[in-house]
Amino acid sequence: MRETGIVTNYAPSGAISSDGASQKREDWTMKRLATTTGGAWGYLALGLLFSAAIPMAAAWAQTPTAQAFGISVSTPTTSSTSALAVLPTDGSLGSADAPSVSVSGLAGADNLFAFATGSEGSAESNTTLENVNLLGGLITADGVTALASSALANGAAVSDAEGSELVNLVVNGVSMGSDVAPNTRVDLPGVGYAVLNEQIPSGDGVTSSGLTVNMIHVVLLDALTGAQTGEIIVGSATSSVN
């Protein structure tokens, strides 16, 4: 029997709790968007939040896309993804949040928040989580932030993961710190392996560019055959322009 719907105590954006957590995240989002620089992004984000003149999707010369989520688990008995934030077709702000996510024995985290936004020639997605615990404590982190941004500027298409971070990450008892190099692989004996700060680029770098960032990607392997039996993704952000 397959398990679905891993989000527990789920609440719509803006209605998480009475302790101000929702307002704190909204304030953080506005501050994050207002201070983002590079990739022709900062002023576009402010325009979205303060109702500046943003062209509708039908008028865009390029097609930006973006999405983000907190946790995804896929095994022979479980297939679930926490609430997904997707860039709306009108270029406004898409968001999703949950106070907690839990899949028994596999993954858990608190205070998930994700957003996706963009405008003509620009897209960005971001997700944050706290108190991440995977596989019964085999992997833990105080905080996870994944950010992917893409833009068409000066005759080139570019993407980056600037702002992505792992806070107090510990893997199999070993502290990994916060500055983890992209696509760092760590073996998990008897379990499989993890790719940390996974970055998967796409596009030709001229007319198109995209990037998927998975801050923790655990690949589960059969101990006898070595065949993949599942995966866990924590902190995923994707953006693209073309």
KEDRENPA-940516 format. One line per 4 residues: their letters; for each residue y, x, z of C-alpha. Coordinates in Angstrom, 1 decimal, decimal comma. Layout:
KEDRENPA-940516
A = Y:X:Z  ... .
END
This chain:
KEDRENPA-940516
MRET = 0,0:0,0:0,0  3,3:1,5:-1,0  6,2:1,6:1,4  9,6:0,7:0,1 .
GIVT = 13,1:0,4:1,6  13,5:3,4:3,8  17,0:2,6:4,9  17,1:1,2:8,4 .
NYAP = 20,0:-0,4:10,1  21,7:-0,5:6,7  25,3:-1,8:6,6  27,7:-2,3:3,7 .
SGAI = 30,5:0,3:3,2  33,2:-0,2:5,8  31,0:-2,1:8,3  28,8:0,6:9,8 .
SSDG = 29,6:0,3:13,4  32,4:-0,5:15,9  32,7:3,1:17,0  35,0:4,1:14,2 .
ASQK = 32,4:6,0:12,2  33,2:4,0:9,1  36,9:4,6:9,3  36,3:8,3:9,9 .
REDW = 34,3:8,5:6,7  36,9:6,6:4,8  39,6:8,9:6,1  37,5:11,9:5,2 .
TMKR = 36,9:10,6:1,7  40,6:10,1:1,0  41,4:13,6:2,4  38,6:15,1:0,4 .
LATT = 39,7:13,5:-2,8  43,4:14,3:-2,1  42,7:18,0:-1,5  40,2:18,6:-4,3 .
TGGA = 41,4:21,2:-6,8  40,2:22,6:-10,0  38,4:20,9:-12,9  41,4:18,7:-13,5 .
WGYL = 40,2:16,6:-10,6  42,7:16,3:-7,8  45,3:14,1:-9,4  42,7:11,9:-11,0 .
ALGL = 41,1:11,1:-7,7  44,4:10,2:-6,1  45,1:8,0:-9,0  41,9:6,1:-8,4 .
LFSA = 42,6:5,6:-4,7  46,2:4,5:-5,1  46,0:2,4:-8,2  47,7:4,7:-10,6 .
AIPM = 47,4:3,9:-14,3  43,8:4,8:-15,1  42,4:3,8:-18,5  39,5:1,4:-18,7 .
AAAW = 36,1:2,6:-19,8  36,6:1,2:-23,3  39,6:3,4:-23,8  38,0:6,6:-22,7 .
AQTP = 37,6:9,2:-25,4  34,7:10,8:-23,4  32,0:9,4:-21,2  31,8:10,6:-17,6 .
TAQA = 28,9:9,7:-15,4  28,2:10,4:-11,7  25,8:9,3:-9,0  24,8:10,5:-5,5 .
FGIS = 22,2:9,6:-2,8  21,2:10,9:0,6  17,4:10,9:0,7  14,6:10,2:-1,8 .
VSTP = 10,9:10,4:-0,9  8,0:10,1:-3,4  4,3:10,4:-2,3  1,1:8,5:-3,3 .
TTSS = 1,9:6,0:-0,6  5,7:6,0:-0,5  8,4:5,7:-3,1  11,9:5,1:-1,7 .
TSAL = 15,5:6,2:-2,2  18,4:5,6:0,1  21,4:3,7:-1,1  22,8:5,0:-4,4 .
AVLP = 26,5:5,5:-5,3  27,1:5,2:-9,0  30,3:5,7:-11,0  31,5:2,2:-12,1 .
TDGS = 32,1:1,7:-15,8  35,8:1,1:-15,1  36,1:4,5:-13,6  36,8:3,3:-10,0 .
LGSA = 35,1:4,4:-6,9  31,5:3,7:-6,2  30,2:4,3:-2,7  27,2:3,7:-0,4 .
DAPS = 26,5:4,4:3,3  24,0:3,9:6,0  24,0:4,9:9,7  20,4:6,1:9,5 .
VSVS = 17,5:6,6:7,2  13,9:7,2:8,3  10,5:7,6:6,7  7,9:8,1:9,4 .
GLAG = 6,7:11,7:9,5  8,4:12,7:6,3  12,2:12,5:6,5  15,1:11,3:8,6 .
ADNL = 18,9:11,6:8,8  22,0:10,0:10,3  25,4:9,0:8,9  24,7:9,0:5,2 .
FAFA = 27,8:8,6:3,0  27,9:8,9:-0,8  30,6:8,3:-3,5  30,9:8,7:-7,2 .
TGSE = 34,2:8,5:-9,2  35,9:9,8:-12,3  38,3:9,2:-15,1  38,6:10,2:-18,7 .
GSAE = 37,1:13,6:-19,1  36,3:14,0:-15,4  33,6:13,0:-12,9  32,6:13,9:-9,4 .
SNTT = 29,9:12,8:-6,9  29,4:13,7:-3,3  27,0:12,9:-0,5  26,9:13,9:3,2 .
LENV = 24,3:13,6:5,9  23,9:14,6:9,5  20,9:15,5:11,8  18,4:16,0:8,9 .
NLLG = 14,8:16,3:10,0  11,9:16,7:7,5  8,2:16,9:8,0  8,2:16,7:11,7 .
GLIT = 10,8:19,4:12,2  9,5:21,8:9,6  13,0:21,7:8,1  16,1:20,7:10,0 .
ADGV = 19,9:20,8:9,4  22,9:19,7:11,4  24,7:18,7:8,2  24,2:18,6:4,4 .
TALA = 26,9:18,2:1,8  26,1:18,0:-1,9  29,0:17,9:-4,5  28,8:18,0:-8,3 .
SSAL = 31,9:17,9:-10,5  32,3:18,0:-14,3  35,4:18,1:-16,5  36,6:18,6:-20,0 .
ANGA = 39,6:20,9:-20,0  41,2:23,5:-22,2  38,6:23,0:-25,0  35,6:23,5:-22,8 .
AVSD = 33,2:21,4:-20,7  32,5:22,8:-17,2  30,6:21,8:-14,1  30,4:23,2:-10,6 .
AEGS = 28,9:22,6:-7,1  31,9:23,9:-5,1  32,0:22,3:-1,7  28,3:22,0:-1,3 .
ELVN = 27,0:23,2:2,0  24,1:23,4:4,4  25,0:23,6:8,1  22,6:25,3:10,6 .
LVVN = 19,7:25,0:8,3  16,3:26,0:9,8  13,2:26,2:7,6  9,8:26,8:9,3 .
GVSM = 11,5:28,3:12,3  13,7:30,6:10,3  17,5:30,1:10,4  18,9:30,1:6,8 .
GSDV = 22,5:29,9:7,7  25,0:28,0:5,6  25,6:30,2:2,7  22,3:29,7:0,8 .
APNT = 22,3:31,1:-2,8  21,6:28,5:-5,6  18,0:27,8:-6,3  16,6:29,7:-3,3 .
RVDL = 12,8:29,1:-3,0  11,0:29,1:0,4  7,3:28,8:0,7  5,9:26,2:3,2 .
PGVG = 2,3:27,3:3,9  -0,1:24,4:3,8  2,7:22,0:2,6  4,2:23,4:-0,6 .
YAVL = 7,6:24,9:-1,1  11,3:24,1:-0,8  14,1:24,8:-3,2  17,4:25,1:-1,4 .
NEQI = 20,8:24,5:-3,0  19,0:23,5:-6,2  21,4:23,4:-9,2  20,2:22,0:-12,5 .
PSGD = 22,8:22,3:-15,3  22,9:20,4:-18,6  25,1:20,2:-21,7  26,3:22,8:-24,2 .
GVTS = 29,4:23,9:-22,3  31,7:23,0:-25,2  31,6:19,3:-25,8  29,4:18,4:-22,8 .
SGLT = 28,5:19,6:-19,3  26,5:18,2:-16,4  25,1:19,4:-13,1  22,6:18,0:-10,6 .
VNMI = 22,7:19,4:-7,1  19,8:18,9:-4,7  20,6:20,6:-1,4  17,0:20,4:-0,1 .
HVVL = 14,2:19,7:-2,5  10,7:19,9:-1,0  7,7:19,9:-3,4  4,5:18,8:-1,7 .
LDAL = 1,3:20,5:-3,0  -2,4:19,8:-2,4  -3,6:22,6:-0,2  -6,9:22,9:-2,2 .
TGAQ = -5,9:22,3:-5,8  -2,2:23,3:-5,8  -1,4:20,1:-7,6  1,9:18,4:-6,8 .
TGEI = 1,4:15,4:-4,6  5,0:14,4:-3,9  8,5:15,4:-3,2  11,4:14,9:-0,8 .
IVGS = 15,0:15,3:-2,0  17,9:15,5:0,5  21,6:15,5:-0,5  21,7:14,8:-4,2 .
ATSS = 24,8:14,7:-6,4  25,0:14,5:-10,2  28,0:14,5:-12,6  28,4:14,9:-16,4 .
VN = 31,0:14,6:-19,1  30,6:14,5:-22,9 .
END
